[in-house]
Each structure stands twice: as structure tokens, then as C-alpha cells.
Amino acid sequence: MTRRADRWIRRTTIGCVGMLALIAGTVSYLHMHLLVELHGQPGWVAALTPLSVDGMIVAASTTLLADSRSGGRGGFLPWALLVAGSAASLAANVAVAEPTMTGRVIAAWPSFSLIAAYELLMRQVRRAAENAASGRRPRRPSGPVASARAAMGSEPAAVGRAQDCSAVSARRASGPDLRLEAWRWAQDNRAEDGSLPSGSQIARQYGRHERWGRLVKRSGLAGELAA
């Protein structure tokens, strides 16, 4: 019941944020279309120029989302394009406003709302992808398998735990072997869309820092962790 409620809340949030982005984007488009027409540009230029401004925001945010899901934080270029597109959108909306403080705030609000709504939407998509990836982790056996293991007694279980602890200690002592095992685990626990777990998820699986997980993922994608 809790999972259904969480899914319903997440879908409702994504729908509301998407509708807000659509409304704000429409108003912002009309403001920029008017500005380009006032400066003597032909009709098709006035129709396409606003799409290039807001499209830059969408492209930069999507690139940052892809970098985040692959374990990175995004480079300088997507962040610079996001800032430049946001500033251009705000400036274009303010330029067509009445020369009063109230008029400028009203004109700037659709562009600001579009940028904020799109970033909120990307956060929901990123969180949904992380939840889907974490839900693919192997679970403890139950049913007949668990009953058979319990019937073996406490002594074999204690021996098994000791062996597991020794194996974990040995793996942690050997850095390259542990990175190779973490990369294999990441490949075996892809999301439904085929994307790999994030660097933080890999690090949590092996009790390491997030930077270690990102390095493992980066090295694996570069082919440095071949068996």
C-alpha cells in the first residue's frame, strides 16, 4: 500500500510540474516572440528564436541529468549553457514588460517558473531512476530456500558468516579486485531502461565513498576494468 501511495504521489507530482512547465513555457514563448517581432525579424525567425532559447535550457538540463545518472556531476559546458539560457530567457521576458517594477516582475515570472519547474521535473525523474535501480538489488531468499538454510543449524551458519567476513576483508584489502567486482555488480544490476547504477549506489553497495563509486563506473565505461 505504501509503494502504491508513493508511486501515485510521484506520478501526480510529475504531472503537476509538467503542466506548470507547459503553461510557463507558453507564456514565455509569447513574450520572446513579441520581442523578436518588435526588432524587425521576419515571421519564421520570430517563431523559432524563442524555441532556441528555452531549448538550450532543456538540452543543458537533460545533459546534466544524463551525467548524474552515469555517476558524474556534469562539466563546465552544460552548466554554462544552462546559466546562459536562463539569463537570456529572463532578459527577453523583462524586455517586453512595462517600465515599472510590477510589470517587470510579472513578465519575468513565466521564465523563472519554467526554469524552476523543469529542474523540479528533472529531480523527480532522477529520483525515480535511483529508486528503480535500488529495487533491482538481490533480495534475501525466502520460502523453501530459507527454511532449508535454517534447518542446517546455527553452527554451519556461523562458519558461513565467518567465511563471508574473511572474503569481504580480502576483497577490501585488494583494491583492483574490489573495483572489478563492483563494476561487475553494476553491470548485473542495470535499471529497466538499461542504465547503470549511479556512483553513489555502487559506493553504498561496498561501503565506500561516493567518489570511489564514480571512479569505478568511469573506469568501467572506459574499459579499464576488463576481466
C-alpha positions as a Markdown table, in Angstrom:
| # | Residue | x | y | z |
|---|---|---|---|---|
| 1 | Met | 0.0 | 0.0 | 0.0 |
| 2 | Thr | 2.9 | 2.3 | 0.8 |
| 3 | Arg | 4.6 | 1.7 | -2.5 |
| 4 | Arg | 1.4 | 2.4 | -4.4 |
| 5 | Ala | 0.9 | 5.6 | -2.5 |
| 6 | Asp | 4.5 | 6.6 | -3.2 |
| 7 | Arg | 4.1 | 5.9 | -6.9 |
| 8 | Trp | 0.8 | 7.8 | -7.0 |
| 9 | Ile | 2.4 | 10.8 | -5.3 |
| 10 | Arg | 5.4 | 10.7 | -7.6 |
| 11 | Arg | 3.3 | 10.5 | -10.8 |
| 12 | Thr | 1.0 | 13.3 | -9.6 |
| 13 | Thr | 3.9 | 15.5 | -8.8 |
| 14 | Ile | 5.5 | 14.9 | -12.2 |
| 15 | Gly | 2.2 | 15.6 | -13.9 |
| 16 | Cys | 1.6 | 18.9 | -12.0 |
| 17 | Val | 5.2 | 20.0 | -12.6 |
| 18 | Gly | 4.9 | 19.1 | -16.3 |
| 19 | Met | 1.7 | 21.1 | -16.6 |
| 20 | Leu | 3.3 | 24.1 | -14.8 |
| 21 | Ala | 6.2 | 23.9 | -17.2 |
| 22 | Leu | 3.9 | 23.8 | -20.2 |
| 23 | Ile | 1.9 | 26.9 | -19.1 |
| 24 | Ala | 5.0 | 28.9 | -18.1 |
| 25 | Gly | 6.8 | 27.9 | -21.4 |
| 26 | Thr | 3.8 | 29.0 | -23.5 |
| 27 | Val | 3.7 | 32.5 | -21.8 |
| 28 | Ser | 7.5 | 32.8 | -22.0 |
| 29 | Tyr | 7.4 | 31.9 | -25.7 |
| 30 | Leu | 4.8 | 34.6 | -26.5 |
| 31 | His | 6.9 | 37.2 | -24.7 |
| 32 | Met | 10.1 | 36.3 | -26.6 |
| 33 | His | 8.1 | 36.1 | -29.9 |
| 34 | Leu | 6.8 | 39.6 | -29.4 |
| 35 | Leu | 10.3 | 40.9 | -28.6 |
| 36 | Val | 11.8 | 39.4 | -31.8 |
| 37 | Glu | 9.0 | 40.8 | -33.9 |
| 38 | Leu | 9.5 | 44.3 | -32.4 |
| 39 | His | 13.1 | 44.2 | -33.6 |
| 40 | Gly | 12.1 | 43.7 | -37.2 |
| 41 | Gln | 12.8 | 40.0 | -37.7 |
| 42 | Pro | 10.6 | 38.0 | -40.2 |
| 43 | Gly | 7.8 | 35.8 | -39.0 |
| 44 | Trp | 9.6 | 32.4 | -39.2 |
| 45 | Val | 12.6 | 33.8 | -37.3 |
| 46 | Ala | 10.3 | 35.2 | -34.6 |
| 47 | Ala | 8.7 | 31.8 | -34.3 |
| 48 | Leu | 11.9 | 29.8 | -34.0 |
| 49 | Thr | 14.1 | 32.1 | -31.8 |
| 50 | Pro | 12.2 | 31.5 | -28.6 |
| 51 | Leu | 12.5 | 27.8 | -29.1 |
| 52 | Ser | 16.3 | 28.1 | -29.4 |
| 53 | Val | 16.4 | 30.0 | -26.0 |
| 54 | Asp | 14.3 | 27.7 | -24.0 |
| 55 | Gly | 15.5 | 24.7 | -25.9 |
| 56 | Met | 19.0 | 25.4 | -24.7 |
| 57 | Ile | 17.8 | 25.2 | -21.1 |
| 58 | Val | 16.1 | 21.9 | -21.8 |
| 59 | Ala | 19.2 | 20.5 | -23.6 |
| 60 | Ala | 21.6 | 21.6 | -20.8 |
| 61 | Ser | 19.4 | 20.2 | -18.0 |
| 62 | Thr | 19.0 | 16.9 | -19.8 |
| 63 | Thr | 22.7 | 16.6 | -20.3 |
| 64 | Leu | 23.3 | 17.2 | -16.6 |
| 65 | Leu | 20.7 | 14.6 | -15.8 |
| 66 | Ala | 22.5 | 12.0 | -18.0 |
| 67 | Asp | 25.8 | 12.9 | -16.4 |
| 68 | Ser | 24.3 | 12.5 | -12.9 |
| 69 | Arg | 22.9 | 9.0 | -13.8 |
| 70 | Ser | 26.3 | 7.9 | -15.1 |
| 71 | Gly | 28.0 | 8.9 | -11.8 |
| 72 | Gly | 29.3 | 12.3 | -12.9 |
| 73 | Arg | 28.5 | 15.9 | -11.9 |
| 74 | Gly | 28.4 | 17.5 | -15.3 |
| 75 | Gly | 31.1 | 19.5 | -17.0 |
| 76 | Phe | 31.6 | 23.3 | -17.4 |
| 77 | Leu | 29.8 | 23.5 | -20.7 |
| 78 | Pro | 26.3 | 22.2 | -19.8 |
| 79 | Trp | 26.3 | 24.4 | -16.6 |
| 80 | Ala | 27.4 | 27.4 | -18.6 |
| 81 | Leu | 24.8 | 26.8 | -21.2 |
| 82 | Leu | 22.1 | 26.4 | -18.6 |
| 83 | Val | 23.0 | 29.7 | -16.9 |
| 84 | Ala | 23.3 | 31.5 | -20.3 |
| 85 | Gly | 19.9 | 30.2 | -21.5 |
| 86 | Ser | 18.2 | 31.0 | -18.2 |
| 87 | Ala | 19.6 | 34.6 | -18.2 |
| 88 | Ala | 18.6 | 35.1 | -21.9 |
| 89 | Ser | 15.1 | 33.9 | -21.2 |
| 90 | Leu | 14.7 | 36.1 | -18.2 |
| 91 | Ala | 16.1 | 39.1 | -20.0 |
| 92 | Ala | 13.9 | 38.6 | -23.1 |
| 93 | Asn | 10.7 | 38.4 | -20.9 |
| 94 | Val | 11.7 | 41.5 | -18.9 |
| 95 | Ala | 12.5 | 43.5 | -22.1 |
| 96 | Val | 8.8 | 43.4 | -23.3 |
| 97 | Ala | 7.4 | 44.4 | -19.9 |
| 98 | Glu | 6.1 | 47.9 | -18.9 |
| 99 | Pro | 8.9 | 50.0 | -17.4 |
| 100 | Thr | 7.7 | 49.5 | -13.8 |
| 101 | Met | 8.8 | 47.2 | -11.1 |
| 102 | Thr | 5.5 | 45.3 | -11.1 |
| 103 | Gly | 5.4 | 44.9 | -14.8 |
| 104 | Arg | 8.9 | 43.5 | -14.9 |
| 105 | Val | 8.2 | 41.1 | -12.2 |
| 106 | Ile | 5.1 | 39.9 | -13.9 |
| 107 | Ala | 6.9 | 39.5 | -17.2 |
| 108 | Ala | 9.9 | 37.7 | -15.7 |
| 109 | Trp | 7.8 | 35.2 | -13.7 |
| 110 | Pro | 6.8 | 32.8 | -16.5 |
| 111 | Ser | 10.5 | 32.4 | -17.5 |
| 112 | Phe | 11.5 | 31.9 | -13.9 |
| 113 | Ser | 8.7 | 29.4 | -13.4 |
| 114 | Leu | 9.7 | 27.5 | -16.5 |
| 115 | Ile | 13.3 | 27.1 | -15.3 |
| 116 | Ala | 12.2 | 26.1 | -11.8 |
| 117 | Ala | 9.5 | 23.6 | -13.0 |
| 118 | Tyr | 11.9 | 21.9 | -15.4 |
| 119 | Glu | 14.6 | 21.5 | -12.7 |
| 120 | Leu | 12.0 | 20.0 | -10.4 |
| 121 | Leu | 10.9 | 17.7 | -13.1 |
| 122 | Met | 14.5 | 16.5 | -13.7 |
| 123 | Arg | 14.8 | 15.9 | -10.0 |
| 124 | Gln | 11.7 | 13.7 | -9.9 |
| 125 | Val | 13.0 | 11.7 | -12.9 |
| 126 | Arg | 16.4 | 11.3 | -11.3 |
| 127 | Arg | 14.9 | 10.1 | -8.0 |
| 128 | Ala | 12.6 | 7.7 | -9.9 |
| 129 | Ala | 15.5 | 6.2 | -11.7 |
| 130 | Glu | 17.5 | 5.8 | -8.5 |
| 131 | Asn | 14.6 | 4.0 | -6.8 |
| 132 | Ala | 14.2 | 1.7 | -9.8 |
| 133 | Ala | 17.8 | 0.9 | -9.7 |
| 134 | Ser | 17.8 | 0.2 | -6.0 |
| 135 | Gly | 14.8 | -2.0 | -6.4 |
| 136 | Arg | 16.7 | -4.4 | -8.6 |
| 137 | Arg | 19.2 | -5.3 | -5.8 |
| 138 | Pro | 19.2 | -9.0 | -4.9 |
| 139 | Arg | 16.9 | -9.9 | -2.0 |
| 140 | Arg | 17.4 | -12.5 | 0.7 |
| 141 | Pro | 16.0 | -15.9 | -0.2 |
| 142 | Ser | 12.7 | -16.8 | 1.3 |
| 143 | Gly | 10.3 | -19.8 | 1.4 |
| 144 | Pro | 11.8 | -23.3 | 0.9 |
| 145 | Val | 15.4 | -22.0 | 0.4 |
| 146 | Ala | 15.3 | -20.0 | 3.7 |
| 147 | Ser | 13.8 | -23.0 | 5.5 |
| 148 | Ala | 16.5 | -25.3 | 4.2 |
| 149 | Arg | 19.2 | -23.0 | 5.3 |
| 150 | Ala | 17.7 | -22.6 | 8.8 |
| 151 | Ala | 17.4 | -26.4 | 9.1 |
| 152 | Met | 21.2 | -26.7 | 8.7 |
| 153 | Gly | 21.7 | -25.4 | 12.2 |
| 154 | Ser | 23.5 | -22.5 | 13.8 |
| 155 | Glu | 27.0 | -23.8 | 13.6 |
| 156 | Pro | 27.2 | -24.0 | 9.7 |
| 157 | Ala | 25.6 | -20.5 | 9.6 |
| 158 | Ala | 28.3 | -19.2 | 12.0 |
| 159 | Val | 31.0 | -20.8 | 9.8 |
| 160 | Gly | 29.4 | -19.3 | 6.7 |
| 161 | Arg | 29.3 | -15.8 | 8.3 |
| 162 | Ala | 33.0 | -16.1 | 9.3 |
| 163 | Gln | 33.9 | -17.1 | 5.8 |
| 164 | Asp | 31.9 | -14.2 | 4.3 |
| 165 | Cys | 33.6 | -11.8 | 6.7 |
| 166 | Ser | 37.0 | -13.2 | 5.6 |
| 167 | Ala | 36.1 | -12.9 | 2.0 |
| 168 | Val | 34.9 | -9.3 | 2.4 |
| 169 | Ser | 38.1 | -8.4 | 4.3 |
| 170 | Ala | 40.2 | -10.0 | 1.5 |
| 171 | Arg | 38.3 | -8.1 | -1.2 |
| 172 | Arg | 38.7 | -4.8 | 0.6 |
| 173 | Ala | 42.4 | -5.4 | 1.0 |
| 174 | Ser | 42.8 | -5.8 | -2.8 |
| 175 | Gly | 41.8 | -2.5 | -4.5 |
| 176 | Pro | 41.8 | -3.6 | -8.2 |
| 177 | Asp | 39.9 | -6.8 | -7.5 |
| 178 | Leu | 37.2 | -4.9 | -5.5 |
| 179 | Arg | 36.8 | -2.4 | -8.3 |
| 180 | Leu | 36.4 | -5.2 | -10.8 |
| 181 | Glu | 33.8 | -6.9 | -8.6 |
| 182 | Ala | 32.0 | -3.5 | -8.1 |
| 183 | Trp | 31.9 | -3.0 | -11.9 |
| 184 | Arg | 30.5 | -6.5 | -12.5 |
| 185 | Trp | 27.9 | -5.8 | -9.8 |
| 186 | Ala | 26.9 | -2.6 | -11.6 |
| 187 | Gln | 26.6 | -4.4 | -14.9 |
| 188 | Asp | 24.4 | -7.1 | -13.3 |
| 189 | Asn | 22.1 | -4.6 | -11.7 |
| 190 | Arg | 21.1 | -2.3 | -14.5 |
| 191 | Ala | 17.8 | -0.5 | -14.5 |
| 192 | Glu | 14.9 | -1.4 | -16.6 |
| 193 | Asp | 16.0 | 1.1 | -19.3 |
| 194 | Gly | 19.5 | -0.5 | -19.4 |
| 195 | Ser | 21.2 | 2.3 | -17.5 |
| 196 | Leu | 23.9 | 1.5 | -14.9 |
| 197 | Pro | 23.5 | 2.3 | -11.2 |
| 198 | Ser | 24.9 | 5.6 | -10.1 |
| 199 | Gly | 28.2 | 6.1 | -8.5 |
| 200 | Ser | 26.7 | 6.6 | -5.1 |
| 201 | Gln | 24.7 | 3.4 | -5.4 |
| 202 | Ile | 27.9 | 1.4 | -6.2 |
| 203 | Ala | 29.7 | 3.0 | -3.3 |
| 204 | Arg | 26.9 | 2.2 | -0.9 |
| 205 | Gln | 26.9 | -1.4 | -2.0 |
| 206 | Tyr | 30.5 | -1.8 | -1.0 |
| 207 | Gly | 30.6 | 0.6 | 1.9 |
| 208 | Arg | 32.8 | 3.2 | 0.2 |
| 209 | His | 32.7 | 6.9 | -0.5 |
| 210 | Glu | 30.6 | 8.2 | -3.4 |
| 211 | Arg | 33.8 | 9.4 | -5.2 |
| 212 | Trp | 35.1 | 5.8 | -5.2 |
| 213 | Gly | 31.8 | 4.6 | -6.8 |
| 214 | Arg | 32.0 | 7.3 | -9.5 |
| 215 | Leu | 35.6 | 6.3 | -10.3 |
| 216 | Val | 34.7 | 2.7 | -10.6 |
| 217 | Lys | 31.9 | 3.5 | -13.0 |
| 218 | Arg | 34.1 | 5.8 | -15.0 |
| 219 | Ser | 36.9 | 3.3 | -15.2 |
| 220 | Gly | 34.4 | 0.5 | -16.2 |
| 221 | Leu | 32.9 | 2.6 | -19.0 |
| 222 | Ala | 36.4 | 3.4 | -20.3 |
| 223 | Gly | 37.3 | -0.3 | -20.5 |
| 224 | Glu | 39.9 | -0.1 | -17.7 |
| 225 | Leu | 38.3 | -2.9 | -15.6 |
| 226 | Ala | 38.3 | -5.7 | -18.1 |
| 227 | Ala | 38.5 | -9.2 | -16.6 |
